[in-house]
Amino acid sequence: MSVLSHSERDRLVERILDLRTQVEEAEWSGEGFDDDHLLRLRQDLSVVHDKYTQGLPIQELSRCPFSGEILRLAIDDWGLDGAWWDAERPIRPWNEAPPSLLVLSGALRLQGVVESTPHLVKPGPQVPYVAPSMLERPEVVAVISQLDVGLHIGYPIAYYVAPCIDVVPTLNTWGAGRWRSPWDELALELEIIEEETELDADLEPWIRRGKLMWIAPGDGDLRLHATVMGCPYVGLKGSARPSRLMEGRLLELEP
């Protein structure tokens, strides 16, 4: 399937919301699981979900510092109102990731009008950060890059682990309320209480230690850099606390 146009995507987003509402109303009304009407609604919703996920653009977001493999991800970068960004019920296709990828987390700097979403959005802090609990492991290296998400600026932060090393993640997958295995589509998802995870937005020391690398914004070749000089992600102003968005309102977790 070809990539959706912006207008096609918007229509599917509206259709998903409409069908989800109808399904929830039918379930709350006491209609049985074998009710023909409810079954048709669920089937229609499944079809629309497939059209949405299959039509998302695939972006090249990052590069593994161990193997050089590129991380490609189908992501709704038109805006936060898409079901991809629904933290509690994200609709995302399965993407084959480099075997070294541990987790893709991220941050998002809000700009302009914030979308009014019926679902909870967890875009991360407004500045790039790292999780010391993972980078303190000698086998783990993180890579920061940049991606526009509608009017906003996204900062994908990919954590890679050396081959044949097992590491338990301490962050959920970017924008989701759970960690989803990058390697096994059928694996159980892990719900991580991120409020218990320390975040560090002071990136310079991690770059100097060789634990954090970066890709320049707009670099289609995804060249990895390991120097503080010239890094566009160091010293950015903004909140380093995780954000929560719903119905156009911004909420930040208490420190």
N, C-alpha and C positions, 0 to 999 in steps of 0.2 A: 504494500500500500504506500502511496506517495505521502509526503509530508503535508499535513493539514495547513490550509491558509489560516490567517488570524481569524477571519470571520467564520470559517468552518469550525475552528476550535471553539470560538465563543458560543456557537449554536450547540455544540456538543456539551459544553460546560453547563449551559442552561438546561439542556435536556436531562443530563445526569441529576441535577438538582431537583427537577420536576419529578422524575421517576423515583428518586429516593424518597421524596416527600410522599408520593402516592403509596409506595411500599410501606413506609412507616405508618401512614394512616390506616392502611388495610390491616396491618398487624395489630395495631392498637384497637381496631374495631372488633377484634375477636375472630376475624376470618381464619379458618383453619389452613394448615400448611398445604392441604390438598385442594384448596379452593382454586377453581380455574382462573378466576380474575387475578388472584395474587400470584399464581404461577406465571401467567402471561406477563405481569408487571416485572417479575424477577427476570424472566427471559429477555424482555425488552431492555432492561437495565444492563444485563450481561452483554448484549449486542452493542449497546452504546459504549460501554466500558472498553470493549475490544476496539471499536473504531477510534476511540480517544487515544488509547495506549499505542496502537499500531501507527497512528498518524503523528506522534510526537517527534520533533526533530532530535536526531542523535548528535550530541555535541562531544567534541574531544576536549576533555576537561583537565587531564593530568597525565603525568608520565612516571612510571615506576623508577626510582633511583637505583634499583638493583639490576633489573633486566632491561630497562629502556622501553618496556611495553607501554602502549598508550591506553589510558582509561577512557572508554567511550560510554556515554550514558544518554538514554532517552529521557529528556527532562522538559517539563512545561516551563519554558522561559518567557512565555508571553505575560505571565502575571500570577499572583498568589491566589487568585480565585479559582484556579483549576484544581481538579480532584487530586492531582499529583501532590499538592501541598496540603491536603487534608491530613493533619497529624494523626488523627485517630483511625481514619479509614482511607489511607492513601491508595490511589489507583495508579500502579506503576507496572510497566512491563519488566520482564526479566532480562537483564543485560549480563552477558558474560564478561567478567572482569579479570584483570591480571591476577594470577593465583597469589601474588604477594599482597594484594589489597586487604587490609584488615577492616577498615571502615572509612566511609566517606562522610565526614561531618561538614559543617560550614557556618558561615556568618552572612548577614545581609544588612547592608546599609540602606535604610528606607529613604526614598526621595520622592517628592511630589505627593500626589494623592495616594493614600493607602487604600487598597481594595477592600470593599465591604464583603466579607466572606461569612457564609453561614456556618462554616467549619472552623475549627481551631487550627491556627497556623503556628508552627514552631520554627522560625527561620534562623534561630541562633542569635548571638549578640550582634551588635551593629559594627563591630570591628573584628578583624581576624584574631584568632587566639589559638592556643594549643592546650592539650591536656597533659600536664606533667606526669600523671600516673601512667601514661602510655610511653611518652618520650623518654622517661627514665629507664625504660628497658633498652639494653644496648642493641637489640636487634631491630628496633623500630625507628623509622624516619618519616617525617611528614613533609608534604608538599602543598603549598598554597598557590592558588591561581585565581582568576577573576572571570566572572560571567554576568552579563546583564540579565536581569529578570524583570521584564517590563521596564518600569521607570527606575527600578532599584538596582543596586550593585551587589552582586553575590560574590562570595569568597569561598569556593569549594576548598576544603582542607582534607586531603587524602592521607591516610596513615598506611604505610607499607611496612611489612615485616619480612625479614630475611627468610629465604627458603628453609623449609623443614623445621620451623620454629613455631610453637603454639603460644599465642598471646590472647588473653581474655580482654575484649574491648571494654572501655569504660565510658563510651559515648554511643548514643543512638545514631542511626543513619540520618543524614541531613534532612530536616523537615518532617521526620517521622517520630512517633512516640516509642519506637522500638528499634533494636539493632537487627538488621536483616543480613543473613550470610551473603557475602558477595560471590561465594563459590558454589553453593548448593541451593538450588531453587526450592527444594522440598524440605530444607532444614527448618527446625522450629525457630521462631523469632524470639529474641531475648529483650525483655523490657528492662531498661537501665534507668535507674533514678538519677538523672543528670544533676539534680540539685545537690547530690552528694559528691559530684566530681569537681575538683578544683580546675579552674580555667585561668590561663595566664596570657594576657594580651601584650606582655613585654616580650617581643619576638627576638630582639637583638641577641640576647644571650644564647638562645637556642640555635640561631644561625651560626654563631661563632663556635658553638660546640659541634657543629656538623649534624645536628639533629633535625634541622628544618631547612628545606630548600624552597625555591619559589620560581614561578613562571611569570614572565612579564605580561601585563594585560595586552590582549590582541596579538600575541605571538602565536601564529598558526603552526610554527614548528615545535612548539612546546619545549623550548630549550630550558634545561634546569640550571638554576643559579644557586650558588652557595656563599654569596658575599653579602655583607651588610650594606656596603656601598651600592647605591642605585636601587635598593629594594623599595618598591612603592608601598609595601604593606607595613613597614616599620613606622611607629609613631602616629598612626592615624587617630584622629580625635573621634570620640564616641563612646557609648556605653559598652562595657565588656560583660554585662550581665545578660543571660538568655532572655529573649523577648517572646511574648505571646501575643498573637493577633486574633481578633474575632470581631466581626461586624464593624470593621474599620477602626477599632480601638486598639491601642498599643498598651500592653501590660509588661512590666519588667519584673522578674523575680527579685525578691528582697535579697540583699547581700547576706 
